[in-house]
């Protein structure tokens, strides 16, 4: 089977990326790896690989590439954004996840049980010491309870805002929502004024953004 050097590089990168990360690269990630600045040129080469039945593509989902003969993939609904910083409003994720059109795809063996799983894109840098950076995708399992230390999406009832933090139930009927960034302060909320919306199960890294600047202290 005849492939150009560029197409072989693209195919090798997709293989290595999926082996290492467990999910496909984006068109932008492919272009940066092989030195192509134009997304249309990347698309052209992907179409060649698709015609040769070396890959398949789902153009309606994020990271919709699949290698021929690769493991099955599952689509996870991407329901909105969540703040790793100051709390911000997000869509109600748990009840209406089937209504969202945008999805992310992961290998089925990375998260075998996908019941109640939804995806949120992270905004902010309050969780960088937990290796979660601005632009990353977190896969959440919908649940309304949390153990101390769990990384959760927590809704602040009084202002209907949600934030990504570590959950700690303290004495005096109080919850501490702890950032993983030494420059940021925890949020203290009465226990009856916070609702857990989900627990982080997996992080999908945005490789084009700077990596998490973990504290050395």
N, C-alpha and C positions, 0 to 999 in steps of 0.2 A: 504494500500500500504506500503510495507516494504522498509524502507530506513535506512542506517546506520546513526549513530550519526554524522559522518563527512558530509554525504550527506545532512542531515537535516540542519546542520550549513551552508553549502554552499547555499542551497536554501533560507534559511532565510536571509542570507547576500545579495543575489541578490535582493530579494524583498525589503529589507530596503534601499539598495543602490539606486535602481531605483525609489523608492518613494521619497527619499531625493534629488537625483541628477537629475532625469529626463532622465538618460541614463544608459546603462548597465556598470558593472565593467569589467575590463580586467582580464585575467587569472592570471596575477601577483598580482593584487589587491585581488582577491579571495584567492590565496595561502597565502598571508601575513595575511589576516584576520583569516583564520582557521588554520594557522600554518603548511602549506605544502610548502616546499621549492622547490619541483620538479614540473615543469609545466606539465610533463607527468602524474603525479598522479592527478593533478587538472583536466586535460583533461579526464582521465579515469572516474572520478566521474561525470563530466559534461555529458559524454556519457551515464552513467547510468540514470541520470535525463532526458536526451533526450529520451532514450528508453522507459522510463516510461511516456513520453509525458507531463512532468512537465515544460520543457523548449524547445525551438527550437534554433538552431544555424545557423549562416551564417559565415562560416569559411573564407570567402573571404573579410570580412570587419573588420575594427577595432571595438571592442566592439560589436561584432555580436551576443550577447545573447538576448533572448526574453523569457519572462515568458508566459506560456500557459494562454490564455485569457487576456493578457495584451493589452494595447493600441497599435495602429499601430505605426510603426517606419518609419522614412524616412532616406535615405542615402544621405549624403552630401559629395561631392568630396573633398578630401584632396589634395590640389594642390601644396603644397610646404611649405617652412619655411619663417618666416619673423623675422627681427631683432627687438627686444625691447632693443636697444642699438645702436651701430653703424650701419648705413645702409648697407645692403648686397643685392646682386642680388637675385631675385626669379623668378620662371617661370611666364610668362604672364598668369594671373589667369582668367581674366574675359571671354575672347573670347573662350578659349579652355577647359573649365572645364569638358566637356563631354569626353575628351580624357584621363582623369586621372583614373587609375584603383583603387587606394586606396580611401577608404571612411571612414567616421565616421557615426554612427547611433544615432539618437536622437528620443525621443518620438514625435509623430506628433503634440501633443497638446502643446509642448514647443515652437514651432516656426511654427505656422500654414501656413504661407506664405513662401515657400522656393524658390520661383522664384528668380534667380540671387544670391543665397546663395552659398558660397564656404568656405572651411576651410583652415586655415593655422596654422602650429605649431610654437609657439613662441620660439625664441632663444634670451637670454639676460635678463637683470633685470632692464631695464630703466622704466618699468611700474609697479613696485611692489606696489607703493602707490595707484594704480588703481586696486589692487588685481589681477594682471596678472603676473604670474611668469614664469620663464624659464621652457619649456616643456609643458605648457598649450596649448590648442587648442582654437583658436578664430574663431567663425563663422562670416563671412563677407557678407554684402550685396553689390553687385557690384553697385557702383554709382560714378559719376565723380565730384560731388559737396559736399561741407561740410559746416556746420555752425560752428561758433566759439565754441570751447569746444568739438566738436565731436572727438571720438577716431577713427582714420583712418589708413589705409595703404596708405602711401604717397610715390610716386616715384619721386626721384630727377633726373630730366631730363638729366643734364650734364653728370652724371656718370652712369645712368641707374641702380640705386640702390633704394631699397625700405625699408622703416622703419615704425614701428608702433608707433604713437605718437598722442597727442592731437593737433588739428588743430586750429590755430588762424590767422585770416587775419588782419594784422596791416596796419597802414598808410604807405605812401611812397611806395605803391605797393610791400609790403613785407609780407611773410608768416612766422609765428613762429611755429615750430614743437616742442612741449613741452613734455619732458619726465615727468614721475611721480616718480622721484627718486631724492632726494635732493642732491645727490652727482654728478649728471650729468647736463650738460649745454644744453640749448635749441639749436636747429638748425634754423638758419635764412636763408631763401631762397627767391630770387625774385619770385613774384607771377607767372610769366610766366615760371619759371623753376621748378615747382612742379605740379604733377598730382595726384589727389585723385583717388585711385583704388578701394576703398571700405570702408564701415563703419562697425565697430564692432557691432554685434547684440547680441552675447552671448559668454561666456567663459566656456570652459570645463576644469575643473581643473585636473592636473596630481597629484593625491593624494600621490604619492610616492616621490615626490620632496618636499623639505622644503617649507612651506607656505610662502606667500609674507611677507616680513619684512617691514611692514608699518611704516612710520616715525611717531614719537610722537610729532614732532615739528610743 
